[in-house]
Structure formats: C-alpha cells, structure tokens
Amino acid sequence: MAKHLEEHELDSVSVYDGGLLKVWRDTVRLPDGSEAWREYIKHPGAVAVIARNAGGNLVLVRQFRYPLRLALLEVPAGKIDPGEAPLPCAQRELREETGYVARDWTYLGLIHTCVAYSSERIELFLAENLEQVGASLDEGEFLDVVELPIRDALSAVWDGGITDSKTICAMMWVQRLFGAHC
C-alpha cells in the first residue's frame, strides 16, 4: 500500500484523560529515520444518520456546538458507547434526537473527520420508512428537529448554511442516492 510513508511509534504519553476525549503525545520514527512528535485525540467513534421521511424530506437537527458558539444544522449523530455496535447506536441516536424509528437501514460507509489530530471515525447510515414515536433526548441535550427538502439541504451546503463536515459528507451521499441537484 504506502509502506514508504508509515511512521512508527517510539513512545506514547497520555497528556489528558477526559470523559470523552483522550489526548496523546507520541514520539515517532519518520520514514527517513528521523524522529518527530505527534499530538492527537483518541475518540471512541460515532455514527451519523441520513434520515428520509415518507415525504422525501431529510430529517436534520439544529444543535448548539459550544466550541464554535454556534447552532449548526446537522444530520442526527452521536458517540458509540463502549461495547455498542454502530447500527444499534445509529438506531438509538435517530430515536433519541428526532423521535423517529426506521424500518429500513443501509450502511453507507466510513468517514474520518479530523485526520490530522483525531482518531474519530463516523459510520454513516441511511434510514428510511420512518415512523414518529417521540424523541427522548439525553439529559442536557437540546436541539430542534428540522425537516428539509433534499434540494434545500444540498443548497445549504453551498450557501454556508451547513458547515459541519459529517453533514457535508452525508449530503454527497444524498446527491448520489437520490439524484438531486442544486
């Protein structure tokens, strides 16, 4: 594959051990034999869901993201709990955040969100044939459910209304799957 580009860990030190994120600083051997350091975040992984309702609209959420001090429009998503498989996590997150359950689930692929400094991976799913059963948000979680026509969601990527990377990747899948064009 790309063996000539690989870096090899020489030493690894935990810098911060938080509730969600774990920060590490490693010393590595570079391909030319020299040494360097790498700081990165270990993340438990997450899921994201493209949910399409019976009317063909996408079910999104608007949620305040504290690091940015902004409310962002996003696909439903959440962290994978220890021992939890991606599909049950996606089903749980869709139900908790939007109040929908889906009869049909399709695995679409894997996204690496911040490759320069994080191990975070997001497993992307399509959820269809939705039924509204009522949301059950996590304690301390506040969001709005927003249902948008596909064309409007795709347009929001291009006009800056959607800036979240996982949602932008999801909209690429939406365009591929449903052939919608802005």
C-alpha positions, 0 to 999 in steps of 0.5 A: 500500500504506502509502506514508504510513508508509515511512521512508527511509534517510539513512545506514547504519553497520555497528556489528558484523560477526559470523559470523552476525549483522550489526548496523546503525545507520541514520539515517532520514527519518520520514514527517513529515520528521523524522529518527530512528535505527534499530538492527537485525540483518541475518540471512541467513534460515532455514527451519523444518520441520513434520515428520509421521511415518507415525504422525501424530506431529510430529517436534520437537527439544529444543535448548539456546538459550544466550541464554535458558539454556534447552532449548526444544522446537522444530520442526527449523530452521536458517540458509540458507547463502549461495547455498542455496535454502530447500527444499534447506536445509529438506531438509538441516536435517530430515536433519541434526537428526532423521535423517529424509528426506521424500518429500513437501514443501509450502511453507507460507509466510513468517514474520518473527520479530523485526520490530522489530530483525531482518531474519530471515525463516523459510520454513516447510515441511511434510514428510511420508512420512518415512523414518529414515536417521540424523541427522548433526548439525553439529559442536557441535550437540546436541539430542534428537529428540522425537516428539509427538502433534499434540494434545500439541504444540498443548497445549504451546503453551498450557501454556508448554511451547513458547515459541519463536515459529517453533514457535508459528507452525508449530503454527497451521499444524498446527491448520489442516492437520490439524484438531486441537484442544486 
